[in-house]
């Protein structure tokens, strides 16, 4: 199962990518596939043929892990009519 993540790099715009598995606490770097900007456009500093990137944790401010469609169906939302 691939995880969709938003990677916030220091002094850069955030990237959206997929990860096959989430990094462990002891990892010094991580690999992501299909990198793109949040609006879906290609990342300017990555070549067009690039399919995966390896980042060192010292470049990352934080990472958001987005929920899958299956997880969103399980969430009970309360609303007022």
mmJSON file of the N, C-alpha and C atoms, coordinates in Angstrom:
{"data_MODEL":{"atom_site":{
"group_PDB":["ATOM","ATOM","ATOM","ATOM","ATOM","ATOM","ATOM","ATOM","ATOM","ATOM","ATOM","ATOM","ATOM","ATOM","ATOM","ATOM","ATOM","ATOM","ATOM","ATOM","ATOM","ATOM","ATOM","ATOM","ATOM","ATOM","ATOM","ATOM","ATOM","ATOM","ATOM","ATOM","ATOM","ATOM","ATOM","ATOM","ATOM","ATOM","ATOM","ATOM","ATOM","ATOM","ATOM","ATOM","ATOM","ATOM","ATOM","ATOM","ATOM","ATOM","ATOM","ATOM","ATOM","ATOM","ATOM","ATOM","ATOM","ATOM","ATOM","ATOM","ATOM","ATOM","ATOM","ATOM","ATOM","ATOM","ATOM","ATOM","ATOM","ATOM","ATOM","ATOM","ATOM","ATOM","ATOM","ATOM","ATOM","ATOM","ATOM","ATOM","ATOM","ATOM","ATOM","ATOM","ATOM","ATOM","ATOM","ATOM","ATOM","ATOM","ATOM","ATOM","ATOM","ATOM","ATOM","ATOM","ATOM","ATOM","ATOM","ATOM","ATOM","ATOM","ATOM","ATOM","ATOM","ATOM","ATOM","ATOM","ATOM","ATOM","ATOM","ATOM","ATOM","ATOM","ATOM","ATOM","ATOM","ATOM","ATOM","ATOM","ATOM","ATOM","ATOM","ATOM","ATOM","ATOM","ATOM","ATOM","ATOM","ATOM","ATOM","ATOM","ATOM","ATOM","ATOM","ATOM","ATOM","ATOM","ATOM","ATOM","ATOM","ATOM","ATOM","ATOM","ATOM","ATOM","ATOM","ATOM","ATOM","ATOM","ATOM","ATOM","ATOM","ATOM","ATOM","ATOM","ATOM","ATOM","ATOM","ATOM","ATOM","ATOM","ATOM","ATOM","ATOM","ATOM","ATOM","ATOM","ATOM","ATOM","ATOM","ATOM","ATOM","ATOM","ATOM","ATOM","ATOM","ATOM","ATOM","ATOM","ATOM","ATOM","ATOM","ATOM","ATOM","ATOM","ATOM","ATOM","ATOM","ATOM","ATOM","ATOM","ATOM","ATOM","ATOM","ATOM","ATOM","ATOM","ATOM","ATOM","ATOM","ATOM","ATOM","ATOM","ATOM","ATOM","ATOM","ATOM","ATOM","ATOM","ATOM","ATOM","ATOM","ATOM","ATOM","ATOM","ATOM","ATOM","ATOM","ATOM","ATOM","ATOM","ATOM","ATOM","ATOM","ATOM","ATOM","ATOM","ATOM","ATOM","ATOM","ATOM","ATOM","ATOM","ATOM","ATOM","ATOM","ATOM","ATOM","ATOM","ATOM","ATOM","ATOM"],
"id":[1,2,3,4,5,6,7,8,9,10,11,12,13,14,15,16,17,18,19,20,21,22,23,24,25,26,27,28,29,30,31,32,33,34,35,36,37,38,39,40,41,42,43,44,45,46,47,48,49,50,51,52,53,54,55,56,57,58,59,60,61,62,63,64,65,66,67,68,69,70,71,72,73,74,75,76,77,78,79,80,81,82,83,84,85,86,87,88,89,90,91,92,93,94,95,96,97,98,99,100,101,102,103,104,105,106,107,108,109,110,111,112,113,114,115,116,117,118,119,120,121,122,123,124,125,126,127,128,129,130,131,132,133,134,135,136,137,138,139,140,141,142,143,144,145,146,147,148,149,150,151,152,153,154,155,156,157,158,159,160,161,162,163,164,165,166,167,168,169,170,171,172,173,174,175,176,177,178,179,180,181,182,183,184,185,186,187,188,189,190,191,192,193,194,195,196,197,198,199,200,201,202,203,204,205,206,207,208,209,210,211,212,213,214,215,216,217,218,219,220,221,222,223,224,225,226,227,228,229,230,231,232,233,234,235,236,237,238,239,240,241,242,243],
"type_symbol":["N","C","C","N","C","C","N","C","C","N","C","C","N","C","C","N","C","C","N","C","C","N","C","C","N","C","C","N","C","C","N","C","C","N","C","C","N","C","C","N","C","C","N","C","C","N","C","C","N","C","C","N","C","C","N","C","C","N","C","C","N","C","C","N","C","C","N","C","C","N","C","C","N","C","C","N","C","C","N","C","C","N","C","C","N","C","C","N","C","C","N","C","C","N","C","C","N","C","C","N","C","C","N","C","C","N","C","C","N","C","C","N","C","C","N","C","C","N","C","C","N","C","C","N","C","C","N","C","C","N","C","C","N","C","C","N","C","C","N","C","C","N","C","C","N","C","C","N","C","C","N","C","C","N","C","C","N","C","C","N","C","C","N","C","C","N","C","C","N","C","C","N","C","C","N","C","C","N","C","C","N","C","C","N","C","C","N","C","C","N","C","C","N","C","C","N","C","C","N","C","C","N","C","C","N","C","C","N","C","C","N","C","C","N","C","C","N","C","C","N","C","C","N","C","C","N","C","C","N","C","C","N","C","C","N","C","C","N","C","C","N","C","C"],
"label_atom_id":["N","CA","C","N","CA","C","N","CA","C","N","CA","C","N","CA","C","N","CA","C","N","CA","C","N","CA","C","N","CA","C","N","CA","C","N","CA","C","N","CA","C","N","CA","C","N","CA","C","N","CA","C","N","CA","C","N","CA","C","N","CA","C","N","CA","C","N","CA","C","N","CA","C","N","CA","C","N","CA","C","N","CA","C","N","CA","C","N","CA","C","N","CA","C","N","CA","C","N","CA","C","N","CA","C","N","CA","C","N","CA","C","N","CA","C","N","CA","C","N","CA","C","N","CA","C","N","CA","C","N","CA","C","N","CA","C","N","CA","C","N","CA","C","N","CA","C","N","CA","C","N","CA","C","N","CA","C","N","CA","C","N","CA","C","N","CA","C","N","CA","C","N","CA","C","N","CA","C","N","CA","C","N","CA","C","N","CA","C","N","CA","C","N","CA","C","N","CA","C","N","CA","C","N","CA","C","N","CA","C","N","CA","C","N","CA","C","N","CA","C","N","CA","C","N","CA","C","N","CA","C","N","CA","C","N","CA","C","N","CA","C","N","CA","C","N","CA","C","N","CA","C","N","CA","C","N","CA","C","N","CA","C","N","CA","C","N","CA","C","N","CA","C","N","CA","C","N","CA","C","N","CA","C"],
"label_alt_id":[null,null,null,null,null,null,null,null,null,null,null,null,null,null,null,null,null,null,null,null,null,null,null,null,null,null,null,null,null,null,null,null,null,null,null,null,null,null,null,null,null,null,null,null,null,null,null,null,null,null,null,null,null,null,null,null,null,null,null,null,null,null,null,null,null,null,null,null,null,null,null,null,null,null,null,null,null,null,null,null,null,null,null,null,null,null,null,null,null,null,null,null,null,null,null,null,null,null,null,null,null,null,null,null,null,null,null,null,null,null,null,null,null,null,null,null,null,null,null,null,null,null,null,null,null,null,null,null,null,null,null,null,null,null,null,null,null,null,null,null,null,null,null,null,null,null,null,null,null,null,null,null,null,null,null,null,null,null,null,null,null,null,null,null,null,null,null,null,null,null,null,null,null,null,null,null,null,null,null,null,null,null,null,null,null,null,null,null,null,null,null,null,null,null,null,null,null,null,null,null,null,null,null,null,null,null,null,null,null,null,null,null,null,null,null,null,null,null,null,null,null,null,null,null,null,null,null,null,null,null,null,null,null,null,null,null,null,null,null,null,null,null,null],
"label_comp_id":["UNK","UNK","UNK","UNK","UNK","UNK","UNK","UNK","UNK","UNK","UNK","UNK","UNK","UNK","UNK","UNK","UNK","UNK","UNK","UNK","UNK","UNK","UNK","UNK","UNK","UNK","UNK","UNK","UNK","UNK","UNK","UNK","UNK","UNK","UNK","UNK","UNK","UNK","UNK","UNK","UNK","UNK","UNK","UNK","UNK","UNK","UNK","UNK","UNK","UNK","UNK","UNK","UNK","UNK","UNK","UNK","UNK","UNK","UNK","UNK","UNK","UNK","UNK","UNK","UNK","UNK","UNK","UNK","UNK","UNK","UNK","UNK","UNK","UNK","UNK","UNK","UNK","UNK","UNK","UNK","UNK","UNK","UNK","UNK","UNK","UNK","UNK","UNK","UNK","UNK","UNK","UNK","UNK","UNK","UNK","UNK","UNK","UNK","UNK","UNK","UNK","UNK","UNK","UNK","UNK","UNK","UNK","UNK","UNK","UNK","UNK","UNK","UNK","UNK","UNK","UNK","UNK","UNK","UNK","UNK","UNK","UNK","UNK","UNK","UNK","UNK","UNK","UNK","UNK","UNK","UNK","UNK","UNK","UNK","UNK","UNK","UNK","UNK","UNK","UNK","UNK","UNK","UNK","UNK","UNK","UNK","UNK","UNK","UNK","UNK","UNK","UNK","UNK","UNK","UNK","UNK","UNK","UNK","UNK","UNK","UNK","UNK","UNK","UNK","UNK","UNK","UNK","UNK","UNK","UNK","UNK","UNK","UNK","UNK","UNK","UNK","UNK","UNK","UNK","UNK","UNK","UNK","UNK","UNK","UNK","UNK","UNK","UNK","UNK","UNK","UNK","UNK","UNK","UNK","UNK","UNK","UNK","UNK","UNK","UNK","UNK","UNK","UNK","UNK","UNK","UNK","UNK","UNK","UNK","UNK","UNK","UNK","UNK","UNK","UNK","UNK","UNK","UNK","UNK","UNK","UNK","UNK","UNK","UNK","UNK","UNK","UNK","UNK","UNK","UNK","UNK","UNK","UNK","UNK","UNK","UNK","UNK","UNK","UNK","UNK","UNK","UNK","UNK"],
"label_asym_id":["A","A","A","A","A","A","A","A","A","A","A","A","A","A","A","A","A","A","A","A","A","A","A","A","A","A","A","A","A","A","A","A","A","A","A","A","A","A","A","A","A","A","A","A","A","A","A","A","A","A","A","A","A","A","A","A","A","A","A","A","A","A","A","A","A","A","A","A","A","A","A","A","A","A","A","A","A","A","A","A","A","A","A","A","A","A","A","A","A","A","A","A","A","A","A","A","A","A","A","A","A","A","A","A","A","A","A","A","A","A","A","A","A","A","A","A","A","A","A","A","A","A","A","A","A","A","A","A","A","A","A","A","A","A","A","A","A","A","A","A","A","A","A","A","A","A","A","A","A","A","A","A","A","A","A","A","A","A","A","A","A","A","A","A","A","A","A","A","A","A","A","A","A","A","A","A","A","A","A","A","A","A","A","A","A","A","A","A","A","A","A","A","A","A","A","A","A","A","A","A","A","A","A","A","A","A","A","A","A","A","A","A","A","A","A","A","A","A","A","A","A","A","A","A","A","A","A","A","A","A","A","A","A","A","A","A","A","A","A","A","A","A","A"],
"label_entity_id":["1","1","1","1","1","1","1","1","1","1","1","1","1","1","1","1","1","1","1","1","1","1","1","1","1","1","1","1","1","1","1","1","1","1","1","1","1","1","1","1","1","1","1","1","1","1","1","1","1","1","1","1","1","1","1","1","1","1","1","1","1","1","1","1","1","1","1","1","1","1","1","1","1","1","1","1","1","1","1","1","1","1","1","1","1","1","1","1","1","1","1","1","1","1","1","1","1","1","1","1","1","1","1","1","1","1","1","1","1","1","1","1","1","1","1","1","1","1","1","1","1","1","1","1","1","1","1","1","1","1","1","1","1","1","1","1","1","1","1","1","1","1","1","1","1","1","1","1","1","1","1","1","1","1","1","1","1","1","1","1","1","1","1","1","1","1","1","1","1","1","1","1","1","1","1","1","1","1","1","1","1","1","1","1","1","1","1","1","1","1","1","1","1","1","1","1","1","1","1","1","1","1","1","1","1","1","1","1","1","1","1","1","1","1","1","1","1","1","1","1","1","1","1","1","1","1","1","1","1","1","1","1","1","1","1","1","1","1","1","1","1","1","1"],
"label_seq_id":[1,1,1,2,2,2,3,3,3,4,4,4,5,5,5,6,6,6,7,7,7,8,8,8,9,9,9,10,10,10,11,11,11,12,12,12,13,13,13,14,14,14,15,15,15,16,16,16,17,17,17,18,18,18,19,19,19,20,20,20,21,21,21,22,22,22,23,23,23,24,24,24,25,25,25,26,26,26,27,27,27,28,28,28,29,29,29,30,30,30,31,31,31,32,32,32,33,33,33,34,34,34,35,35,35,36,36,36,37,37,37,38,38,38,39,39,39,40,40,40,41,41,41,42,42,42,43,43,43,44,44,44,45,45,45,46,46,46,47,47,47,48,48,48,49,49,49,50,50,50,51,51,51,52,52,52,53,53,53,54,54,54,55,55,55,56,56,56,57,57,57,58,58,58,59,59,59,60,60,60,61,61,61,62,62,62,63,63,63,64,64,64,65,65,65,66,66,66,67,67,67,68,68,68,69,69,69,70,70,70,71,71,71,72,72,72,73,73,73,74,74,74,75,75,75,76,76,76,77,77,77,78,78,78,79,79,79,80,80,80,81,81,81],
"pdbx_PDB_ins_code":[null,null,null,null,null,null,null,null,null,null,null,null,null,null,null,null,null,null,null,null,null,null,null,null,null,null,null,null,null,null,null,null,null,null,null,null,null,null,null,null,null,null,null,null,null,null,null,null,null,null,null,null,null,null,null,null,null,null,null,null,null,null,null,null,null,null,null,null,null,null,null,null,null,null,null,null,null,null,null,null,null,null,null,null,null,null,null,null,null,null,null,null,null,null,null,null,null,null,null,null,null,null,null,null,null,null,null,null,null,null,null,null,null,null,null,null,null,null,null,null,null,null,null,null,null,null,null,null,null,null,null,null,null,null,null,null,null,null,null,null,null,null,null,null,null,null,null,null,null,null,null,null,null,null,null,null,null,null,null,null,null,null,null,null,null,null,null,null,null,null,null,null,null,null,null,null,null,null,null,null,null,null,null,null,null,null,null,null,null,null,null,null,null,null,null,null,null,null,null,null,null,null,null,null,null,null,null,null,null,null,null,null,null,null,null,null,null,null,null,null,null,null,null,null,null,null,null,null,null,null,null,null,null,null,null,null,null,null,null,null,null,null,null],
"Cartn_x":[0.842,0.0,0.882,0.688,1.473,0.813,1.636,1.176,1.42,0.437,0.626,1.095,2.203,2.773,2.997,2.955,3.355,4.628,5.704,7.019,7.325,7.536,7.864,9.374,10.051,11.5,11.851,13.021,13.49,13.719,13.126,13.281,12.827,11.879,11.338,9.818,9.157,7.728,7.512,6.377,6.123,5.963,6.299,6.165,5.131,4.44,3.552,4.214,4.212,4.825,4.174,4.543,4.088,5.286,5.012,6.034,5.476,6.293,5.852,5.719,6.591,6.493,6.965,6.419,6.813,8.185,8.975,10.314,10.261,11.272,11.421,12.114,11.957,12.592,14.117,14.768,16.222,16.774,15.922,16.391,17.014,18.044,18.68,18.214,17.578,17.024,15.802,15.076,13.89,13.75,13.009,12.8,11.328,11.065,9.698,9.632,8.457,8.272,7.222,7.284,6.339,6.273,7.397,7.376,6.7,5.925,5.249,4.913,4.554,4.125,2.698,2.239,0.894,-0.192,0.066,-0.921,-0.81,0.073,0.207,1.244,1.793,2.808,4.147,5.042,6.354,7.202,8.097,9.017,10.114,10.405,11.328,12.76,13.227,14.613,14.836,13.822,13.93,13.753,14.638,14.531,13.218,12.747,11.439,11.357,12.428,12.405,12.557,12.745,12.963,11.668,11.785,10.608,10.688,11.892,12.01,13.123,12.972,13.953,14.326,15.558,16.006,16.383,15.722,15.961,16.649,17.501,18.081,17.157,17.013,16.097,16.502,17.765,18.158,17.591,17.084,16.464,14.959,14.369,12.915,12.491,11.554,10.986,9.972,9.033,8.078,7.409,6.695,6.035,4.606,3.669,2.266,1.931,1.289,0.844,-0.656,-1.071,-2.475,-3.194,-4.441,-5.233,-5.679,-5.824,-6.293,-7.818,-8.376,-9.825,-10.511,-9.879,-10.454,-10.534,-9.479,-9.474,-10.499,-10.694,-11.665,-13.092,-13.36,-14.688,-14.979,-13.937,-14.107,-14.325,-13.977,-14.108,-15.578,-16.035,-17.411,-17.403,-18.115,-18.184,-19.534,-19.497,-20.717,-21.046,-22.273,-22.69,-24.062,-24.357,-25.625,-26.492,-27.756,-28.672,-29.409],
"Cartn_y":[-1.178,0.0,1.235,2.115,3.344,4.436,5.23,6.359,7.638,8.512,9.823,10.764,11.472,12.377,13.744,14.757,16.113,16.398,16.649,16.85,18.344,18.896,20.307,20.432,20.897,21.065,22.458,22.585,23.885,24.805,25.992,27.039,26.621,25.708,25.253,25.115,25.069,24.785,23.303,22.959,21.558,20.687,19.418,18.427,17.389,16.844,15.713,14.51,13.386,12.161,10.96,9.782,8.54,7.829,7.095,6.288,4.885,3.873,2.496,2.127,2.685,2.477,3.741,3.992,5.181,4.963,6.026,5.871,5.488,4.763,4.393,5.518,5.579,6.654,6.693,5.592,5.573,5.862,6.043,6.284,7.673,7.776,9.074,9.677,8.862,9.367,8.528,8.965,8.234,8.405,7.473,7.464,7.714,8.577,8.83,8.693,8.36,8.174,9.139,9.412,10.283,11.682,12.395,13.725,14.749,15.645,16.714,17.828,18.993,20.09,19.837,20.621,20.406,20.609,21.449,21.668,20.646,19.65,18.592,18.853,20.044,20.386,19.766,19.603,19.018,19.953,19.358,20.119,20.683,21.97,22.637,22.128,21.785,21.385,19.877,19.146,17.706,17.454,16.638,16.316,15.618,15.777,15.259,13.737,13.018,11.568,10.963,11.773,11.28,10.684,9.47,8.82,8.684,8.809,8.713,9.63,10.061,10.934,10.349,10.598,10.213,11.49,11.739,12.943,12.587,13.465,13.371,14.117,13.612,14.227,15.644,16.015,17.374,18.424,18.053,18.98,19.136,18.252,18.203,18.896,19.85,20.488,19.555,19.065,18.068,17.404,16.303,15.527,15.239,15.448,15.134,13.829,12.922,11.663,11.778,11.701,11.861,10.536,10.583,9.37,8.795,7.489,6.836,6.944,6.579,6.624,5.659,4.521,3.547,4.125,4.841,5.437,6.553,7.31,8.4,7.871,6.688,6.099,5.678,5.315,4.867,6.025,7.25,8.407,8.795,8.956,9.376,10.888,11.545,13.009,13.427,14.369,14.889,16.217,16.419,17.663,18.052,19.3,19.84,20.137,19.732,19.99,21.283],
"Cartn_z":[0.0,0.0,0.0,-0.943,-1.025,-0.192,0.45,1.245,0.453,0.385,-0.218,0.883,0.618,1.619,1.012,1.856,1.486,2.263,1.532,2.132,2.134,3.318,3.461,3.642,2.593,2.626,3.134,3.733,4.215,3.024,3.071,2.056,0.661,0.56,-0.728,-0.612,-1.757,-1.777,-1.451,-0.852,-0.514,-1.761,-1.611,-2.671,-2.27,-3.247,-3.029,-3.673,-2.987,-3.514,-2.84,-3.308,-2.701,-2.073,-1.011,-0.358,-0.191,-0.464,-0.305,1.164,2.001,3.447,4.142,5.315,6.062,6.694,6.826,7.402,8.877,9.305,10.711,11.473,12.792,13.569,13.443,13.196,13.104,11.72,10.73,9.36,9.226,8.396,8.129,6.821,5.967,4.717,4.349,3.332,2.881,1.383,0.774,-0.67,-0.963,-1.936,-2.373,-3.893,-4.395,-5.83,-6.356,-7.651,-8.347,-7.712,-7.607,-6.998,-7.905,-7.294,-8.021,-7.05,-7.585,-6.724,-6.263,-5.3,-4.756,-5.805,-6.818,-7.866,-8.999,-8.856,-9.846,-10.921,-10.957,-11.958,-11.573,-12.547,-12.224,-11.361,-10.607,-9.761,-10.658,-10.542,-11.466,-11.362,-10.181,-10.006,-10.154,-10.602,-10.833,-12.326,-12.914,-14.335,-14.63,-15.863,-16.256,-16.155,-16.422,-16.392,-15.006,-13.977,-12.62,-12.057,-11.495,-10.917,-9.407,-8.832,-7.376,-6.886,-5.637,-4.991,-3.635,-3.218,-1.88,-1.153,-0.026,0.766,2.074,2.515,3.844,4.804,6.023,6.982,7.355,7.224,7.614,6.665,5.497,4.558,4.8,5.59,5.736,7.025,6.906,8.094,8.751,7.955,8.436,7.243,7.516,6.474,6.898,5.992,6.244,5.538,6.244,5.653,5.44,4.18,3.838,3.994,4.418,4.602,3.269,3.226,2.01,1.93,0.789,0.628,1.585,1.86,2.792,4.197,4.62,5.952,6.058,4.982,5.013,5.144,4.592,4.708,6.137,6.9,8.275,9.241,8.847,9.722,9.831,11.046,11.282,11.434,10.545,10.601,11.164,12.064,12.641,11.963,11.672,11.038,11.558,11.414,11.875,10.665,10.729,9.618,9.82],
"occupancy":[1.0,1.0,1.0,1.0,1.0,1.0,1.0,1.0,1.0,1.0,1.0,1.0,1.0,1.0,1.0,1.0,1.0,1.0,1.0,1.0,1.0,1.0,1.0,1.0,1.0,1.0,1.0,1.0,1.0,1.0,1.0,1.0,1.0,1.0,1.0,1.0,1.0,1.0,1.0,1.0,1.0,1.0,1.0,1.0,1.0,1.0,1.0,1.0,1.0,1.0,1.0,1.0,1.0,1.0,1.0,1.0,1.0,1.0,1.0,1.0,1.0,1.0,1.0,1.0,1.0,1.0,1.0,1.0,1.0,1.0,1.0,1.0,1.0,1.0,1.0,1.0,1.0,1.0,1.0,1.0,1.0,1.0,1.0,1.0,1.0,1.0,1.0,1.0,1.0,1.0,1.0,1.0,1.0,1.0,1.0,1.0,1.0,1.0,1.0,1.0,1.0,1.0,1.0,1.0,1.0,1.0,1.0,1.0,1.0,1.0,1.0,1.0,1.0,1.0,1.0,1.0,1.0,1.0,1.0,1.0,1.0,1.0,1.0,1.0,1.0,1.0,1.0,1.0,1.0,1.0,1.0,1.0,1.0,1.0,1.0,1.0,1.0,1.0,1.0,1.0,1.0,1.0,1.0,1.0,1.0,1.0,1.0,1.0,1.0,1.0,1.0,1.0,1.0,1.0,1.0,1.0,1.0,1.0,1.0,1.0,1.0,1.0,1.0,1.0,1.0,1.0,1.0,1.0,1.0,1.0,1.0,1.0,1.0,1.0,1.0,1.0,1.0,1.0,1.0,1.0,1.0,1.0,1.0,1.0,1.0,1.0,1.0,1.0,1.0,1.0,1.0,1.0,1.0,1.0,1.0,1.0,1.0,1.0,1.0,1.0,1.0,1.0,1.0,1.0,1.0,1.0,1.0,1.0,1.0,1.0,1.0,1.0,1.0,1.0,1.0,1.0,1.0,1.0,1.0,1.0,1.0,1.0,1.0,1.0,1.0,1.0,1.0,1.0,1.0,1.0,1.0,1.0,1.0,1.0,1.0,1.0,1.0,1.0,1.0,1.0,1.0,1.0,1.0],
"B_iso_or_equiv":[0.0,0.0,0.0,0.0,0.0,0.0,0.0,0.0,0.0,0.0,0.0,0.0,0.0,0.0,0.0,0.0,0.0,0.0,0.0,0.0,0.0,0.0,0.0,0.0,0.0,0.0,0.0,0.0,0.0,0.0,0.0,0.0,0.0,0.0,0.0,0.0,0.0,0.0,0.0,0.0,0.0,0.0,0.0,0.0,0.0,0.0,0.0,0.0,0.0,0.0,0.0,0.0,0.0,0.0,0.0,0.0,0.0,0.0,0.0,0.0,0.0,0.0,0.0,0.0,0.0,0.0,0.0,0.0,0.0,0.0,0.0,0.0,0.0,0.0,0.0,0.0,0.0,0.0,0.0,0.0,0.0,0.0,0.0,0.0,0.0,0.0,0.0,0.0,0.0,0.0,0.0,0.0,0.0,0.0,0.0,0.0,0.0,0.0,0.0,0.0,0.0,0.0,0.0,0.0,0.0,0.0,0.0,0.0,0.0,0.0,0.0,0.0,0.0,0.0,0.0,0.0,0.0,0.0,0.0,0.0,0.0,0.0,0.0,0.0,0.0,0.0,0.0,0.0,0.0,0.0,0.0,0.0,0.0,0.0,0.0,0.0,0.0,0.0,0.0,0.0,0.0,0.0,0.0,0.0,0.0,0.0,0.0,0.0,0.0,0.0,0.0,0.0,0.0,0.0,0.0,0.0,0.0,0.0,0.0,0.0,0.0,0.0,0.0,0.0,0.0,0.0,0.0,0.0,0.0,0.0,0.0,0.0,0.0,0.0,0.0,0.0,0.0,0.0,0.0,0.0,0.0,0.0,0.0,0.0,0.0,0.0,0.0,0.0,0.0,0.0,0.0,0.0,0.0,0.0,0.0,0.0,0.0,0.0,0.0,0.0,0.0,0.0,0.0,0.0,0.0,0.0,0.0,0.0,0.0,0.0,0.0,0.0,0.0,0.0,0.0,0.0,0.0,0.0,0.0,0.0,0.0,0.0,0.0,0.0,0.0,0.0,0.0,0.0,0.0,0.0,0.0,0.0,0.0,0.0,0.0,0.0,0.0,0.0,0.0,0.0,0.0,0.0,0.0],
"pdbx_formal_charge":[null,null,null,null,null,null,null,null,null,null,null,null,null,null,null,null,null,null,null,null,null,null,null,null,null,null,null,null,null,null,null,null,null,null,null,null,null,null,null,null,null,null,null,null,null,null,null,null,null,null,null,null,null,null,null,null,null,null,null,null,null,null,null,null,null,null,null,null,null,null,null,null,null,null,null,null,null,null,null,null,null,null,null,null,null,null,null,null,null,null,null,null,null,null,null,null,null,null,null,null,null,null,null,null,null,null,null,null,null,null,null,null,null,null,null,null,null,null,null,null,null,null,null,null,null,null,null,null,null,null,null,null,null,null,null,null,null,null,null,null,null,null,null,null,null,null,null,null,null,null,null,null,null,null,null,null,null,null,null,null,null,null,null,null,null,null,null,null,null,null,null,null,null,null,null,null,null,null,null,null,null,null,null,null,null,null,null,null,null,null,null,null,null,null,null,null,null,null,null,null,null,null,null,null,null,null,null,null,null,null,null,null,null,null,null,null,null,null,null,null,null,null,null,null,null,null,null,null,null,null,null,null,null,null,null,null,null,null,null,null,null,null,null],
"auth_seq_id":[1,1,1,2,2,2,3,3,3,4,4,4,5,5,5,6,6,6,7,7,7,8,8,8,9,9,9,10,10,10,11,11,11,12,12,12,13,13,13,14,14,14,15,15,15,16,16,16,17,17,17,18,18,18,19,19,19,20,20,20,21,21,21,22,22,22,23,23,23,24,24,24,25,25,25,26,26,26,27,27,27,28,28,28,29,29,29,30,30,30,31,31,31,32,32,32,33,33,33,34,34,34,35,35,35,36,36,36,37,37,37,38,38,38,39,39,39,40,40,40,41,41,41,42,42,42,43,43,43,44,44,44,45,45,45,46,46,46,47,47,47,48,48,48,49,49,49,50,50,50,51,51,51,52,52,52,53,53,53,54,54,54,55,55,55,56,56,56,57,57,57,58,58,58,59,59,59,60,60,60,61,61,61,62,62,62,63,63,63,64,64,64,65,65,65,66,66,66,67,67,67,68,68,68,69,69,69,70,70,70,71,71,71,72,72,72,73,73,73,74,74,74,75,75,75,76,76,76,77,77,77,78,78,78,79,79,79,80,80,80,81,81,81],
"auth_comp_id":["UNK","UNK","UNK","UNK","UNK","UNK","UNK","UNK","UNK","UNK","UNK","UNK","UNK","UNK","UNK","UNK","UNK","UNK","UNK","UNK","UNK","UNK","UNK","UNK","UNK","UNK","UNK","UNK","UNK","UNK","UNK","UNK","UNK","UNK","UNK","UNK","UNK","UNK","UNK","UNK","UNK","UNK","UNK","UNK","UNK","UNK","UNK","UNK","UNK","UNK","UNK","UNK","UNK","UNK","UNK","UNK","UNK","UNK","UNK","UNK","UNK","UNK","UNK","UNK","UNK","UNK","UNK","UNK","UNK","UNK","UNK","UNK","UNK","UNK","UNK","UNK","UNK","UNK","UNK","UNK","UNK","UNK","UNK","UNK","UNK","UNK","UNK","UNK","UNK","UNK","UNK","UNK","UNK","UNK","UNK","UNK","UNK","UNK","UNK","UNK","UNK","UNK","UNK","UNK","UNK","UNK","UNK","UNK","UNK","UNK","UNK","UNK","UNK","UNK","UNK","UNK","UNK","UNK","UNK","UNK","UNK","UNK","UNK","UNK","UNK","UNK","UNK","UNK","UNK","UNK","UNK","UNK","UNK","UNK","UNK","UNK","UNK","UNK","UNK","UNK","UNK","UNK","UNK","UNK","UNK","UNK","UNK","UNK","UNK","UNK","UNK","UNK","UNK","UNK","UNK","UNK","UNK","UNK","UNK","UNK","UNK","UNK","UNK","UNK","UNK","UNK","UNK","UNK","UNK","UNK","UNK","UNK","UNK","UNK","UNK","UNK","UNK","UNK","UNK","UNK","UNK","UNK","UNK","UNK","UNK","UNK","UNK","UNK","UNK","UNK","UNK","UNK","UNK","UNK","UNK","UNK","UNK","UNK","UNK","UNK","UNK","UNK","UNK","UNK","UNK","UNK","UNK","UNK","UNK","UNK","UNK","UNK","UNK","UNK","UNK","UNK","UNK","UNK","UNK","UNK","UNK","UNK","UNK","UNK","UNK","UNK","UNK","UNK","UNK","UNK","UNK","UNK","UNK","UNK","UNK","UNK","UNK","UNK","UNK","UNK","UNK","UNK","UNK"],
"auth_asym_id":["A","A","A","A","A","A","A","A","A","A","A","A","A","A","A","A","A","A","A","A","A","A","A","A","A","A","A","A","A","A","A","A","A","A","A","A","A","A","A","A","A","A","A","A","A","A","A","A","A","A","A","A","A","A","A","A","A","A","A","A","A","A","A","A","A","A","A","A","A","A","A","A","A","A","A","A","A","A","A","A","A","A","A","A","A","A","A","A","A","A","A","A","A","A","A","A","A","A","A","A","A","A","A","A","A","A","A","A","A","A","A","A","A","A","A","A","A","A","A","A","A","A","A","A","A","A","A","A","A","A","A","A","A","A","A","A","A","A","A","A","A","A","A","A","A","A","A","A","A","A","A","A","A","A","A","A","A","A","A","A","A","A","A","A","A","A","A","A","A","A","A","A","A","A","A","A","A","A","A","A","A","A","A","A","A","A","A","A","A","A","A","A","A","A","A","A","A","A","A","A","A","A","A","A","A","A","A","A","A","A","A","A","A","A","A","A","A","A","A","A","A","A","A","A","A","A","A","A","A","A","A","A","A","A","A","A","A","A","A","A","A","A","A"],
"auth_atom_id":["N","CA","C","N","CA","C","N","CA","C","N","CA","C","N","CA","C","N","CA","C","N","CA","C","N","CA","C","N","CA","C","N","CA","C","N","CA","C","N","CA","C","N","CA","C","N","CA","C","N","CA","C","N","CA","C","N","CA","C","N","CA","C","N","CA","C","N","CA","C","N","CA","C","N","CA","C","N","CA","C","N","CA","C","N","CA","C","N","CA","C","N","CA","C","N","CA","C","N","CA","C","N","CA","C","N","CA","C","N","CA","C","N","CA","C","N","CA","C","N","CA","C","N","CA","C","N","CA","C","N","CA","C","N","CA","C","N","CA","C","N","CA","C","N","CA","C","N","CA","C","N","CA","C","N","CA","C","N","CA","C","N","CA","C","N","CA","C","N","CA","C","N","CA","C","N","CA","C","N","CA","C","N","CA","C","N","CA","C","N","CA","C","N","CA","C","N","CA","C","N","CA","C","N","CA","C","N","CA","C","N","CA","C","N","CA","C","N","CA","C","N","CA","C","N","CA","C","N","CA","C","N","CA","C","N","CA","C","N","CA","C","N","CA","C","N","CA","C","N","CA","C","N","CA","C","N","CA","C","N","CA","C","N","CA","C","N","CA","C","N","CA","C","N","CA","C","N","CA","C","N","CA","C"],
"pdbx_PDB_model_num":[1,1,1,1,1,1,1,1,1,1,1,1,1,1,1,1,1,1,1,1,1,1,1,1,1,1,1,1,1,1,1,1,1,1,1,1,1,1,1,1,1,1,1,1,1,1,1,1,1,1,1,1,1,1,1,1,1,1,1,1,1,1,1,1,1,1,1,1,1,1,1,1,1,1,1,1,1,1,1,1,1,1,1,1,1,1,1,1,1,1,1,1,1,1,1,1,1,1,1,1,1,1,1,1,1,1,1,1,1,1,1,1,1,1,1,1,1,1,1,1,1,1,1,1,1,1,1,1,1,1,1,1,1,1,1,1,1,1,1,1,1,1,1,1,1,1,1,1,1,1,1,1,1,1,1,1,1,1,1,1,1,1,1,1,1,1,1,1,1,1,1,1,1,1,1,1,1,1,1,1,1,1,1,1,1,1,1,1,1,1,1,1,1,1,1,1,1,1,1,1,1,1,1,1,1,1,1,1,1,1,1,1,1,1,1,1,1,1,1,1,1,1,1,1,1,1,1,1,1,1,1,1,1,1,1,1,1,1,1,1,1,1,1]
}}}
